[in-house]
Amino acid sequence: MLSKSANQPLTVGAQSLRWPFTEWMSRMFMVPPTLILSLITFQFITNPTHAIAKSGVALSQPEAVTDTRVVGALSLVLVILIISAIASKTRLRLGHSVVILTMGLALAVRLYGFATDGTTISTGDQSVKTIGETVFLILNSVGLIVQTIRMKPQMAHQ
């Protein structure tokens, strides 16, 4: 135990002494999905017609363009949540949870689309999207597990 003097313990959390690198590992796991979601957000808000056209959708009415911009606003909420988690020492698990839910639901909906729409993994850039979502899901699941184990001693004292 570290101490200031013989009788006064230094208040350093056991988790910070055990695994000091895990906070940065967690942040690095969250950065790539945050960057990709930021690009999607920027494209959908600033140029929704071009952003959605990549999937073969044509926005023919002004209302459709506005509604597509709202998709960008929804992804902006995710970006803000993840960035706030990256910037915090206490919200890393929340950030991992947001990424896990986002990627897990995206994969589930994508697989549902494969099963019902006739889309295959070889259609367009579906394989790149599917692989990316899977990698982000796995990395952030590992990050969540590591952060949960790291925080266990602190949670036991509460």
Residue pairs with C-beta under 8 A, 6 or more apart in sequence:
1 9
1 10
2 9
2 10
2 12
3 9
3 10
4 10
13 153
13 154
14 153
14 154
15 150
15 151
15 152
15 153
15 154
18 150
18 153
19 146
19 150
22 146
22 147
22 150
23 89
23 92
25 143
25 146
26 92
26 95
26 96
26 143
26 146
26 147
27 86
27 92
29 96
29 99
29 139
29 140
29 142
29 143
30 82
30 85
30 86
30 95
30 96
30 99
30 140
30 143
31 86
32 136
33 82
33 99
33 102
33 103
33 136
33 140
34 79
34 82
34 83
34 86
36 132
37 75
37 78
37 79
37 82
37 102
38 79
40 51
40 72
40 75
41 72
41 73
41 75
41 76
41 79
42 72
43 50
43 51
43 72
44 51
44 52
44 68
44 69
44 71
44 72
44 75
45 69
45 72
45 73
45 76
48 59
48 65
48 68
48 69
48 71
48 72
49 59
49 65
49 68
51 68
51 72
52 59
52 68
53 59
55 124
59 65
59 68
78 98
78 102
81 94
81 95
81 98
82 95
82 98
82 99
84 91
84 95
85 91
85 92
85 94
85 95
85 96
85 98
86 92
86 95
92 143
92 147
93 144
93 147
93 148
93 151
96 140
96 141
96 143
96 144
96 147
97 144
99 136
99 137
99 140
100 137
100 140
100 141
100 144
103 133
103 134
103 136
103 137
103 140
104 137
106 133
107 130
107 133
107 134
107 137
110 126
110 129
110 130
110 133
113 119
114 120
114 121
114 126
119 126
120 126
121 127
121 130
